[in-house]
Each structure stands twice: as structure tokens, then as C-alpha cells.
Amino acid sequence: MQISIITINYNHLEGLKKTMLSVFNQSWQGFEFIIIDGGSTDGSKAYIEKHANKLTYWISEPDHGVYHAMNKGIAKAKGEYLLFLNSGDHFYESSVLQNNHNKIANFDLIYFDWQTVGENKKQIVHFPDKLHFSNLFLGSLPHQSTFIKKNLFDKVGLYDENLKIVSDWKFMILALFVHECSYKHINKTLTTFYLDGISNQIDFTSEREQVLEEYFEPYVEDYKLILDLKKQKKILQSNRYKMLAEIEKSWFGKKIVSLFFRIYIMLFSKRKLKDVLTQKKK
């Protein structure tokens, strides 16, 4: 099995319908489809049961939040690549997997562009082919449009269930800039995301800063200074900014900093996927 599509849901029946129909309507069906429901009481469970014959696996039971549910999906997935298309998200068009599934290979992360829909605006968000640390410092790769090689979770660890909002971003930034995973950008629009979800209603600044301070502490204040100076249109004077700028363009510089991050993570490593799954079975 090449691809596993994982949908998590909790009391979001209308969003779940939109997501499931989007998956069912794909003209290419060479994937497995997994739904992890958190014990919904709004009719979601009955809707899932109604379409159970089209699903590879589903379950409806209480969980401990979004990332616990996503980790449960990882444990059940048999695909080489995982896509988290959560309740409310949907594919951009019915032929998108037909046209692009053969490109899902050879890299740890394969990310597409996506469409975002707000109250008064919709737009296609394009991502760069080359990712720098600053891209993740300011933003993220959306899990809705990123195929993740399953064994990358063995290297990086599962989603951090102690975080409420930014665990997927944490996974991406560690995968890219600590573990130096391989990646590829596909300049096609894969999915549509609506800007009314929990991640757009809650201030997650403190969680992001917590992760940055834990793993990238030497550079946090400098990046903040860079942003402030840019806003004020002042000349950048920080010596470490010059170093950071070199990191952005120097292969050797990236290797040195990556080595530093690797040593740091090794000293404070998280549980591996197999260890977590073994513990859950006990």
C-alpha cells in the first residue's frame, strides 16, 4: 500500500461529510482510508458506520485530543506515505490524486500547495521549492497538503500529545532542520483548508516559543531581532544574523548547525514510534 489517508474527527459531522465525500470521489482509489473519531455524539459515528464498507479502518472512542487521535491513525496505517486530511478539509479536485499519486515517492516529505478559504477570501498558497529555517520560524508546512513517509515518525518521534495546537509544526521543523529529512515540492494544489478551525481561533504563540526555546534557543532572539529590524527598515547589524544568513545559503553552514541540533536532540530524545506503540499495547 503506497498511501494512507487519515481523517480525525470529533463532533464535526458536516465537516466530516465534506472530507469523506472528497475522498470517496477521487478518480484514483489506490489508497487506504482510516477514520479516527473521538467518540462523537453528533451523528458522526452513524455516518461513518453507514460508509464503513468504503473504509479500511475506523474507530469511534474517546481520546486525549487531536494529536493523540493522529498518533492512533499512524499506528493503524499500513501505507508508505501518510496524509492527514482532517475533518472539514477536502481535496482540491476529484482528479488530484489521479494526476499526482505517482509523484509520491523517494522523499521523506512531499508537499503540495493548498487553497485557503476565509470568510471573504480564498487563495492558493504557494510554497517554495527550497525550505529555509526562516520558512518554519514564521510559518509551517500544512499536514493537509504534505505526504509524510511513515518511517520518518520512527526517526523524529510521534506527534507531541502535550501540545494542543503546534505539534504538527514541531514535527516538521525537527524533521527538516534536526534530522535533515529529504523533501520535494510539487507545484500543484492538493487540498482546501477553511480558516475557521481551532488553530485559527486560539493564540498558539506560547506553544511555538516553547518549542523554539527547547530546540533552537541560540537563534530565537536573533530571528526576532531580524524581524523587528526588517519591519523598521534598519540595517541589520547582528553578528549572529550574518551567521544565520550564511546558514540559509551555505551547505557547509547548514551541516555544522545540523550537527549541533542533532547532538542536542540526542541528549534529550523523544520516544520512538515503536516504543510508544509497545507501551500502548501493554
ABEGO torsion letter per residue (X at the ends): XABBBBBBBBGBAAAAAAAAAAAAABABAABBBBBBBAGBAAGAAAAAAAAAAABABBBBBBBAEAAAAAAAAAAABABABBBBBBBGBBBABAAAAAAAAAABBGBABBBBBBBBBBAABBBBBBBBABBBAAAAAABBBBAAABBBBAAAAAAAEBBBAABAAAAAAAAAAAAAAAAGBBBBBBBBBABBBBAABAAAABBAAAAAAAAAAAAAAAAAAAAAAAAAAAAAGBBBABAAAAAAAAAAABAAAAAAAAAAAAAAAAAABBBBAAAAAAAAAX
